[in-house]
């Protein structure tokens, strides 16, 4: 019998039964079957909810939070990009808000660590956010985010694309959590390039600040 307190040997007459027929073992068997039934029902409910979701709903609930988390992990140990504070709940704060530009809401160059007070209650602190980018990363990088990223072609992602993307994002987040790195500004810019390219939503200069820097300048 699978009950650790029961030493009874019994012949299994029911498929997959692990407990004998004593009252206490029957109770354990019932609880086991009930747990399995609840798990199965919850899974079916989740799948039904997933099937009913629109692409934008899935994006908002399952993709954007993980991308925001990745940005926070890249900026591990850094103060708020806008307020410079180091205490409080940390968000992945968008320079160009998701409402104003959905296309680049998954671009890591557009997301930096920001305290919730600054991100939500101060309306994003856009002026201070820009000054923070200049102070930490320089004018060229700030111009790249402020102006160039706005030219990014519209993403034509389907819900199936996002479902396929989710485990890749989760894997990246877990990897960064395990590394638990505190990186200087240049390394954080490079990480954003590399992870953008790994995620493979944005292409070329829209994924990589390095490629943007290396582009030919027309006079």
C-alpha positions in Angstrom: 0.0 0.0 0.0 1.3 3.5 -0.9 0.1 4.8 2.5 3.5 5.1 4.4 1.7 4.2 7.7 0.1 1.1 6.2 2.1 -2.1 5.8 -0.7 -4.0 4.0 0.1 -5.9 0.9 -2.7 -6.0 -1.6 -3.4 -7.0 -5.2 -4.3 -4.0 -7.3 -7.7 -4.7 -8.8 -8.3 -1.1 -10.0 -6.1 0.5 -12.7 -3.5 2.8 -11.2 -4.8 2.3 -7.6 -2.0 2.7 -5.1 -3.8 2.2 -1.8 -5.5 -0.8 -0.1 -9.1 -0.8 1.1 -8.7 0.1 4.7 -10.8 3.1 5.7 -7.8 5.4 6.3 -6.2 4.2 3.0 -9.5 4.6 1.1 -9.6 8.2 2.4 -6.1 8.8 1.1 -7.0 7.3 -2.2 -10.1 9.5 -2.4 -8.1 12.6 -1.7 -5.5 11.6 -4.3 -8.2 11.2 -7.0 -9.9 14.4 -6.0 -6.7 16.3 -6.3 -6.1 14.8 -9.7 -9.6 15.7 -10.8 -9.2 19.3 -9.6 -5.9 19.7 -11.4 -7.4 18.3 -14.6 -10.4 20.7 -14.3 -8.2 23.7 -13.7 -6.0 22.8 -16.7 -9.1 22.5 -18.9 -10.4 25.9 -17.6 -7.0 27.5 -18.3 -6.9 26.1 -21.8 -10.5 27.3 -22.4 -9.6 30.8 -21.1 -6.5 30.8 -23.4 -8.5 29.8 -26.4 -10.9 32.6 -25.8 -8.2 35.3 -25.4 -7.5 37.8 -28.1 -4.0 38.4 -29.3 -3.8 41.7 -27.4 -5.1 40.2 -24.2 -2.5 37.4 -24.4 0.2 40.0 -25.1 -0.9 42.1 -22.1 -1.2 39.2 -19.6 1.5 36.7 -20.6 4.1 38.5 -22.8 4.5 42.1 -21.6 5.1 41.2 -17.9 7.9 38.8 -18.8 9.6 41.3 -21.1 9.3 43.9 -18.4 10.9 41.5 -15.9 13.8 40.8 -18.3 14.4 44.6 -18.5 14.4 44.8 -14.7 16.9 41.9 -14.4 19.2 43.5 -17.0 19.1 46.6 -14.7 19.6 44.6 -11.5 21.0 46.8 -8.7 20.4 50.1 -10.6 18.3 53.0 -9.3 15.2 54.3 -10.9 16.0 55.7 -14.4 13.9 58.8 -13.7 13.9 59.5 -9.9 17.3 58.0 -9.1 15.7 56.4 -6.0 16.7 52.9 -5.0 13.8 52.0 -2.7 10.3 51.0 -3.6 8.5 48.6 -5.9 10.4 48.2 -9.2 8.7 48.3 -12.6 9.9 47.9 -16.1 9.2 51.5 -17.1 8.6 52.3 -20.8 10.1 55.5 -22.2 7.5 55.4 -25.0 4.4 54.2 -23.2 2.6 51.0 -24.3 -0.5 53.2 -24.9 1.4 55.6 -27.2 3.4 52.9 -29.1 2.5 49.3 -28.8 5.0 48.3 -31.5 8.1 49.0 -29.4 6.6 48.0 -26.1 8.5 44.7 -26.2 11.8 46.4 -27.2 14.2 46.2 -24.3 15.9 49.5 -25.3 12.5 51.1 -24.5 12.2 49.6 -21.0 14.4 50.5 -18.0 14.1 49.9 -14.3 11.8 52.5 -12.7 10.2 52.8 -9.3 6.4 52.3 -9.4 5.8 55.8 -7.8 7.7 57.3 -10.8 6.3 55.0 -13.4 2.6 55.1 -12.5 1.9 57.9 -10.1 4.1 60.5 -11.8 2.8 59.7 -15.3 6.1 58.0 -16.3 8.3 61.0 -15.3 9.1 61.4 -19.0 11.4 64.5 -18.7 13.3 63.0 -15.8 13.4 59.6 -17.6 15.1 61.3 -20.6 17.6 63.1 -18.4 18.3 59.7 -16.7 19.1 58.1 -20.1 21.4 60.9 -21.0 23.2 60.9 -17.7 23.7 57.1 -17.7 24.0 56.1 -21.3 24.7 59.3 -23.2 23.0 61.5 -25.8 23.4 59.2 -28.8 21.7 56.3 -27.0 18.9 58.6 -25.8 18.3 59.9 -29.4 18.2 56.3 -30.5 15.4 55.5 -28.1 13.7 58.9 -28.4 13.5 59.2 -32.1 14.9 56.2 -34.1 12.8 53.5 -32.3 9.7 55.4 -33.2 10.3 54.5 -36.8 10.1 50.8 -36.1 7.8 49.0 -38.6 4.5 47.8 -37.1 4.7 44.3 -35.6 2.4 41.8 -37.3 2.4 39.2 -34.5 -0.3 36.6 -34.2 -1.5 35.0 -31.0 0.3 31.8 -32.1 3.5 33.8 -32.5 3.2 35.0 -28.9 2.4 31.6 -27.5 5.5 30.2 -29.2 7.5 33.2 -27.8 6.5 32.8 -24.2 8.7 29.9 -23.2 11.7 31.6 -24.8 11.1 34.7 -22.7 10.6 32.7 -19.6 13.9 30.9 -20.2 15.8 34.2 -20.7 14.3 35.6 -17.4 15.3 32.5 -15.5 18.8 32.6 -16.9 19.2 36.2 -15.8 17.8 35.5 -12.3 20.3 32.7 -11.9 23.2 34.9 -13.0 22.1 37.7 -10.6 24.5 40.2 -12.2 25.1 43.8 -11.6 26.4 45.3 -14.8 27.9 48.6 -15.9 25.9 50.8 -18.4 27.8 49.6 -21.5 27.2 46.0 -20.6 23.5 46.7 -20.0 23.2 48.2 -23.5 25.0 45.2 -25.0 22.7 42.8 -23.1 19.7 44.6 -24.5 21.1 44.2 -28.0 21.8 40.5 -27.5 18.5 39.7 -25.8 16.5 41.6 -28.4 18.2 39.6 -31.1 17.6 36.3 -29.2 13.9 37.2 -28.8 13.9 37.9 -32.5 10.9 40.3 -32.7 12.8 43.3 -33.9 15.4 43.3 -36.7 18.6 45.1 -37.5 19.0 48.6 -36.0 15.7 48.3 -34.3 17.0 45.4 -32.2 20.6 46.5 -31.8 22.0 49.9 -30.7 25.4 48.7 -31.9 24.1 48.2 -35.5 22.5 51.7 -35.2 25.9 53.1 -34.3 27.6 51.4 -37.2 25.1 52.5 -39.9 26.4 54.7 -42.7 25.8 58.4 -42.1 24.5 60.2 -45.2 25.7 63.8 -45.6 
